[in-house]
Amino acid sequence: MKNISNELKIHLSGEVTTIATCWKVTRRDAVVLAFTNHDENLNIDSINYLANSGFTSSAIVSDNNLAVDNLEIEGILDSSLISEQDILAGRYDFAEIEVFIVNYQDLSQGKLVLRNGWFGEIKQEGGKFSAEMRGISEKLSHVIGEVYSPSCRVKLGSTKCGIDLSTFRVSGALTGIVSRRVCSDSSRSESAGHFNEGKITFTSGNNIGLEMEVKSYSSSGEIEFVLPIAFDMNIGDAYDLDVGCDKSFETCKSRFNNAVNFRGEPHVPGMDVILRTAGTRK
C-alpha cells in the first residue's frame, strides 16, 4: 500500500492534473543528485530537483506476484552532473534511488512514491547511460544457504573467514605507469602472485578513494588490474594493497594459517571420481 495525502489523491482523481515525476539518487558516498521531468526546477524537502537533466524512465509495473521490479532509468552523461568517469569509478554502484510524483502546482500536497530501490547494472553508450533499478523483491531471487564445494565460499576478511585483512595490508607509492590497467612499484619484494585476486585502494592522486581488484602481480612489483582504473595514475600515487586469496585449502593453510575456518570441502570427491565409480558398477 502506498501512502498518499488526501489532497494529492483528490488531485489525481480529477480530470486535469499537473503532475511531475522526480528522481532522487543517493550515492554510497552520501552525494545526492535530484532530477525532475518538469520544465522548471522544483524544491522538495529542501532538495533542488533539476529540470535540465535529460532523465527518462521506462513504464513502472506493479503486481502482487513478487516478481522482480521492472524499471529502467535513462539519462544523458553531463560532466557537471553525472560523468562517464564517475560511472567507471563505481561511484554509482548500488546507489539508492527514489522515484515519485508530485503536483508541481502545489508541492504541499506531498508526494506519491512509485519506487524505492538501488541501481543494478549500469550501461553507457553514445553519450548516455541506462541503469536498471532493483527493488526489495529482487533479493528474493538470491540463493540462500550453502552448497558443497572444494573451494572456500566466503570472502576473505569476512566474519566467517576470521582473517583481519589489516595485518596483511601493505602500503606504497607507484614508481611506474604503463596504462590505466598496469602500474608498478619497484620497492615491492613479495613473491609473484602474492596479490593476485587482492585489492588495491588509492590513498592519493586522481583515483583517491577508488578500489580495484588485482588480476596479477609479478615479483618485479608490476600490478595488473582486472579493469582499467577510472582516472590517470601518476608516479608517486600512494596506495594500500591487500593480499589475495584463490579460495584453495592450501592457500588458506599456508598463507593465512586459517585452515580451521576454511569454508569448503577440499576432500569431497569430484565429478570425475563419481563418474569413474559409476562406470565400475556396470
C-alpha positions, -999 to 999 in steps of 0.1 A, spaced: 0 0 0 13 34 -10 10 64 13 -7 95 -3 -22 126 11 -59 132 7 -52 164 -12 -29 147 -38 -54 118 -40 -82 142 -49 -60 159 -74 -50 126 -92 -87 117 -94 -96 149 -112 -99 154 -150 -69 176 -153 -37 170 -134 -4 189 -130 20 161 -122 58 159 -124 80 128 -119 111 132 -98 142 110 -92 165 112 -62 198 94 -64 218 89 -32 253 75 -38 271 54 -12 294 84 -5 263 104 6 263 126 -26 227 134 -35 215 141 -71 179 151 -78 161 155 -111 126 161 -125 109 159 -159 91 192 -152 102 222 -173 113 241 -141 134 232 -111 114 220 -81 124 224 -44 111 195 -24 122 188 12 150 214 8 164 195 -22 166 212 -56 153 189 -84 169 199 -117 147 201 -148 175 200 -174 187 165 -165 176 146 -196 163 118 -173 136 94 -185 122 62 -172 105 31 -186 70 22 -176 67 12 -140 49 -21 -135 35 -32 -101 19 -66 -94 13 -89 -64 33 -119 -75 66 -108 -60 83 -106 -94 114 -85 -97 107 -48 -101 106 -37 -137 121 -2 -141 150 13 -161 163 48 -158 180 66 -187 199 98 -186 224 120 -205 260 120 -194 268 155 -183 302 164 -168 285 188 -144 261 161 -131 268 125 -140 301 119 -158 314 88 -175 344 88 -152 322 86 -121 303 57 -135 335 39 -144 349 46 -110 319 28 -94 305 58 -76 270 49 -87 272 12 -79 243 3 -56 233 39 -53 198 43 -37 171 57 -59 136 70 -51 111 77 -79 79 97 -70 54 121 -84 42 155 -71 17 182 -80 41 209 -92 13 235 -88 10 227 -51 40 209 -36 24 210 -1 2 181 -12 32 158 -7 45 131 -29 34 96 -41 64 73 -41 64 50 -71 96 30 -64 124 27 -39 154 6 -48 190 5 -58 209 8 -91 217 -26 -106 236 -30 -139 246 4 -155 253 6 -192 267 36 -212 268 43 -249 267 73 -272 268 100 -245 240 85 -224 236 59 -197 209 35 -186 205 18 -152 182 -9 -141 165 -4 -107 164 -33 -83 138 -32 -55 134 -53 -24 117 -81 -42 149 -87 -62 166 -100 -31 141 -129 -32 159 -143 -62 192 -147 -42 203 -182 -33 201 -187 5 222 -214 20 254 -231 10 264 -260 -12 293 -283 -11 324 -271 -29 361 -278 -29 370 -241 -28 361 -217 0 327 -200 -2 333 -169 19 350 -136 12 385 -130 25 383 -109 57 346 -116 63 333 -126 97 331 -163 87 366 -161 73 380 -146 105 411 -130 89 420 -94 99 429 -80 65 447 -50 80 475 -74 91 480 -85 55 478 -50 40 509 -31 26 513 5 15 535 21 -11 537 46 -39 538 39 -77 571 41 -94 559 32 -129 528 36 -151 521 16 -182 484 23 -186 452 27 -165 453 -10 -161 490 -17 -154 513 1 -129 543 -9 -108 561 -3 -75 598 -13 -78 601 -13 -40 578 -43 -36 596 -76 -26 567 -101 -23 567 -132 -44 549 -134 -77 511 -140 -74 510 -128 -37 484 -101 -45 466 -120 -72 428 -116 -66 436 -90 -40 425 -53 -39 443 -20 -44 429 12 -29 444 45 -39 450 69 -10 462 99 -31 461 112 -66 433 113 -92 419 80 -80 419 87 -43 394 65 -25 388 42 -55 393 4 -53 402 -21 -80 406 -59 -80 441 -71 -88 444 -96 -117 481 -104 -114 512 -93 -95 548 -101 -105 579 -103 -84 592 -71 -101 564 -52 -85 541 -49 -116 504 -48 -107 477 -55 -133 441 -47 -126 410 -67 -136 396 -35 -152 411 -1 -161 410 24 -132 388 54 -138 414 82 -139 450 85 -150 476 73 -125 508 93 -118 542 83 -104 541 89 -66 504 80 -62 500 63 -28 481 31 -23 471 3 0 474 -32 -13 455 -62 2 468 -97 -2 447 -120 -24 432 -154 -19 425 -181 -46 400 -199 -22 420 -230 -21 427 -250 11 464 -249 5 465 -211 4 442 -209 34 466 -231 54 500 -219 42 494 -182 36 469 -174 64 472 -203 88 435 -203 88 426 -239 79 402 -242 109 380 -215 93 381 -229 57 346 -228 44 349 -256 17 352 -293 14 385 -299 -3 384 -337 2 349 -343 -12 351 -365 -44 347 -345 -76 326 -354 -106 354 -374 -122 355 -397 -92 317 -401 -92 317 -410 -130 346 -434 -126 329 -451 -97 296 -453 -116 315 -469 -145 329 -497 -124 295 -507 -111 282 -515 -146 
